[in-house]
Structure formats: C-alpha cells, structure tokens
Amino acid sequence: MLTKAYSPEQSAFGQLNTGREVVILYVKEFAEEVKTINESGLSTYSYDWFSTEQQDSYVLKISWQNGIHIAIRFDRQHFKILAQLVEPKDLILTATPLSELTVMAEMSGCDFLELSGVLTFSNLTFVDPSSTTLKN
C-alpha cells in the first residue's frame, strides 16, 4: 500500500463541553483536504489502521465516499497519542496550529479553544493491525 501519510506536529487531549473525550491533532498538510471535505458536506467515512513495512510506525487512513482520503502517520514519538485512542475517543483534525488556537483563546480570555474548519471523527479507536487476525 503506497499512501502519502503526514505526522501530526501538535496534539492535545481534553474533554468537549458534552463530556466526550477528545484528541486534537494539528497536521498542516491537510489544510486543503479539510476545506474540501467540509465544503462537500460529506460525513460518512471509514477508517483503517496499518503498520509500516518496517513495523515501526502506524498509519491511520480515513476515506470518504468521493475517493478523498487522508493518512496520518504515528511514529514512536506519537505513541502517547495512540495510547489515548485505545479507548474510543472523538478525534478532531485541524490545519491550524494548536499553539495559535491557544494564544487566541488566551487573548480573548477564554478557557476553551475556538475550533473552526476542522474534521471530526466520532468514537475512533486504535487497533494494532499486527494483533488482528483475519477470519474466513
């Protein structure tokens, strides 16, 4: 499987005002995909986990019905993020740096991040692809 995957540059963990646990990832390379998917109105997606050929990283590939897909690569330094996703969590993907969102929140006196132009995925769970077996 040849897929171009990008690693998150920043991440955060938290809780939405609804009480749901969330992982937020900043991946700058997905700015155009985030915009395209939001403008298309697509909401149905599927996702799969893969390990790299060297078995040292994991890739989350998310696909939509129109053929658009994104792939996020989690290297060793990102394994804390994967540990957060062992239990189902909502995932928010943003193309705006989290540090910028934090500064904007501080400047406006808010204790929350104002997220716009993001992709959200509900109840996403990390499953180690090397631990799953195929059943006939």
N, C-alpha and C positions, 0 to 999 in steps of 0.2 A: 504494500500500500504506500504510494507516494503522495503525501499530503504536506503542504507547507503549513507548519504549526508555529505559533508565536507564544513566547512565555510571558506571564504577567510581570509587569515591572513593579507594581504595588498591589497590596492586598489588605483587606480589613475583615474583621469578624464582628458581628453585632446582632442586634435584635431589632426587627421592624416594630413600629408602633402597634401592630397587631399581635405582637408576641412571638412571631415566627423568627427562627434563627436564620441568619443570612451570612453569606460570604460575598464580599465585593472584590472584583478583580479589575485592575486597570491594565488594558492591553491597547496601546496606542495604535497599533497596526490595523485594528478593526474599526476605525472611525467610519470608513465608507460602508462597510457591511452593516454596522449598527444603524446608520442612516437609511440605507436601502431597505433593510428588513422592517424598520419602523414605518417607513413610507408605504411599503407594500401591504401592511396590515396583516401579514402572516403571523399566526400564533401557534400553529401546530408544528412541532419539531420532534425529532428523535435524536437520541444521543448514544454513543458507544465509547467505550474505553479501549485503548490499545497500548501495548508496550512497544518501545522502540526495539529495533533489531538487536541492539546491544543490551537490552533489558535493564537500562539504567535510568530510563525516563518513562513517563506515561503521557498519553495524548488523549484528550477529550475531544471527540469530533461531534459537532452538533450540526444537523442537517434539517433544512426546510423543504417543503414540497416543491418549490420552484427551482430546486437544484443548488441554491446557495448553501454553502457550508462554511463553518469556521472550525479551526482546530487549535486548541490551547495545549501547549507543551509544559509539563510539570517535571522539572529536573530535581535533583536531590535537594537543592535549597528550597524547593517548593513543597516538600513532603509534609510540612506542617499544615499546608492548605488541604492536602489530600486527607490528612488525619481528621480535619474538620468535616470533610464530606463523607466520612464512613457512615455517619447517620444522615438521613435525608435532610437537606437544607435547601433554602432558596439561594440561587446564585444570581448575582447582578453583575453584568459585564458593562463596563464603561470605557469610553475612549478619552475621558477627561481625567487627568491625574488626581489621585485621591488627596495629595498634598494641596493641590489647588482648591479642591472642594472644601477641605478643612479650613484653609485660610479664609475662603468666602464665608463659611459658617461663623468663624470667629469674628470677622469684620461686621457681620450683621447681628452679632450677639445671640446666635442660635446654638443650641446644643445638639443639633442634628445636621446631617448632610442633605443638601438640596440636590436630588438626582433628577436629571432630565436627559433625554437622548441616550437611554440605556436599553439593554436587553435583559429580561428577567426570565429565569427558569425555575420552576417550582419543583420542590422535592427531588432535587438532583442528588444522586448517591454515587460515591466512588466504589467501583467493583474492580479489584485487581484482576486483569484479564488472564494472568498466568494461573490464577486459582480456580478459574471456572472450567468446567468440563462440558463438552458437548454430549447431548443425549440424542440417540436416534429414535 
